[in-house]
Amino acid sequence: MSLKDRILSLPRYALLGYFAPLISLVCIMIAIGLSPDFLWTDNALSDLGHYTRTDLGGPQLLVAIIFNGGLITTAILVLYSTFLLFSEFKDPFTKIAFGIFFIASLFLLAIGIFSENFGSLHFIVSVGFFLSFPWAMWISAFSWIRYPSLRIASVLYLILPFLSVFLWITPYPTEVFGWTGVAIPEILTALTAILWLWILIYHKETGRMSMLLKE
């Protein structure tokens, strides 16, 4: 079977779960490419979604549309993928984890809708996103770690959120690396959520999660 045939044979939740995050990542890279004065060490990613700021050196309206559009599209597709996955599992803790991840995806959708132009509302939904999905990782890890086929992934799910928390709440990034912006902690934290979803789908498709599924 060719790679194309393998991809097309994937169930809908897997296709959406694998490819939806790539949309936002590509849109972020395009937005950065159009913003010559954007600095990973000094800016926040959400600066790219501001419709009227003038300090990033690019066509800001276009940049904001690309950035926010990518977040919104990814969030909608991940919401659908998460809903489909939720319906296939019987394990209650896994369902709770999916419920939390669904809420986190709603926050991501809100980040794209309520850009930096909305001030404190944007801050609230951004904090909601970064505080919510680590709990999906922790809860799923505590449930899955009892199974040998999921143990390595579970340990990873337990550790990664703490690394993200470390980047956010300690002065280490600023004192050691000189980062004054939050773009790097933001992208690293978002990548942990993507990794959780991708590994989960891979394990499900390879039969490692059969004991958690409905008959």
N, C-alpha and C positions, 0 to 999 in steps of 0.2 A: 504493500500500500504506500503510495506517495505521501509526502508531507502534506500536500494540499488536501488529499483525500482524508488523511488523519485529522486535519484541522476541521474539515467540513463534517466529519462524523462525530465530533464532540457534541454533547448535549448543549442546549441553549445557555444554561447557567454557566457552563464552563467557557464557552465562547465569550460571553459577556464579561465574566470574571477575569479572564486572561487579557482581553483586549481593551476593555473600558479604561483601566488605569493608564494604558499607553496613550490614550487620547489626551488626558490632562498633562502627562509628562511631555508629549510632543508640543502641545500648545504652550507650555511653560518655556520650553527651549526656544520656540519661535518668538515668543514675547520678549525673552531676554535678548535674542539675536537682533531684534528691532529696537532695543533700548541700550545704546552704546555706553551710557553712563550708569547703568545698573551694576552694582557691585555685590557679589555674594556675601562679602564680609561686612557691608555697611547698610544694606537694604533688607526689607522684608519682602517675601514673595508677593504679598498682597499689594505692595506698592505698584506692581505691574497692573493690578486691576482697578487702579484709581483712574477715573475717566478724564480728569482735568489737570492733574499735576504736570509740571513742565520741566522737572529736573532730571529726567531719565534720558533725555536726548533723542527721543524717537517720536513717531506719530502716535501720541499717547492714546487717542481715542481708539485707533485700530488695535493697538497693543492691549488695551483693556478689554475690548470685545473678544479678542482671541483668547486671552487669559481666562476671563470669566466664563466665556462660552465653553472652554475646555473643561472647567470645573463642573459646570452645570450638566454638560453632556455625560461626563464620567459618573457624576452622582446619580443621575437618573438610571443609567444602565446598571450600575452597581446595586442600586435599590432593587431593581427587578431581579438581578442575579441572586441577591441575598434572599429575596422572597421565595424564589424557586428552590433554593437550597434548604431554607427553613422547613419547607413542606416535606422534604425527603428524610429528615432525621427524626428519631424517636427519643434520643437521649435528652433529658430536660436541660442539663447544663449547656449542651451544645445549642439548644434552642434559645436559651437565655443569651448566649454569646452572639448568636445571629441577631437577636432582638436589639442588643446594644450596638452591634455593627450597623444595623439598619438605621438606628437613631444617629450614629456618627455620620452616616451617608446623608441623612437629612441636614445635618449641620454643614456638611460640605456643599450641598445644594444651596443652602442659605448663604454661605461665604461667596459663592458665585453671583447670587442675586443681590445681596446687600454688600456691595463693594466698600472699599475704604471711604468712599464718599458719604456713607451712612454713619460714620463716626463710631459712637459707642455700640451701636447695634452690630456693626461688623466685628468689633472686638469681642462681644458676647458670643456670637456664633462661632468665631474662631477658637475661643477658649473651649467652648462646648465640644468642638470637633477634636481638639488635641487632648482633652481630658476624658472623652468617652471611649474611643476605640481601644485604648490600652486595657480596659476592663474586659472587653471581648477576648483579648489575647490571654489575659490571666485566667479568666473563668474557664475557657476552653482548655487551657493547659492543665489546670487542676483536675479537670474531668478526664482528659486523655492520657495523662502521664502513667496511669495504671496499666495501659496497654503497651506491650513491647514495640509494636509496629509504629506507635506514635510517640514514643518516649523522647527521642532526639528532638523532634519538632516541638514537643511540649516544653522541654528545657529551654529551647530557643525562644519560645513565646513568653516564658517567664522572665528571661533576661533582657530581651530587647526593649520592652517598655521602660525598664529601669535606666537603661542607657539614655533613652530619650529624656526621661525626667531629670537625669543628671545634667544634660545639656541645657535644660530649661531653667533649673532652679539654683544652679551654682554659678559663681562668677568665673569658673575655670575657662570657658571659651574666650571671654574678654581678657582675662589676666594673662593667659598663656598664648593665645593665638591672635589677640587683638581684634576679635570680632565685635563690632558695635551694632550690627544688625542681627536679625533672627532668621535670615533666609536659609542658612545652612542647617540649624536645628529644625526648621520647618520641613525641609525636603527630606532630611534623614528620618524624622518622625513619620512623615507620610509614607516613606519607603517601607517602614516596618509594617504599616497597615497593608500595603500592597503585598508584601512578602507573606503575611499571614493568610491572605485570601488565596494567593497563588499556590502555596504549599498545601493548604486545605483542599483545594480543588484537585491538585495532583494526587494527594493521598486518597481522595474519594474515587477518582477515576482508576487508580491502580489497585483498588480493593482493600486498602489498608484500614478503611473506616467501616467495613461491612457490619461490624458488631454494633455500630451506633445508628444504623439505618433502619427504616421501617421495613417490615417483611414484604 
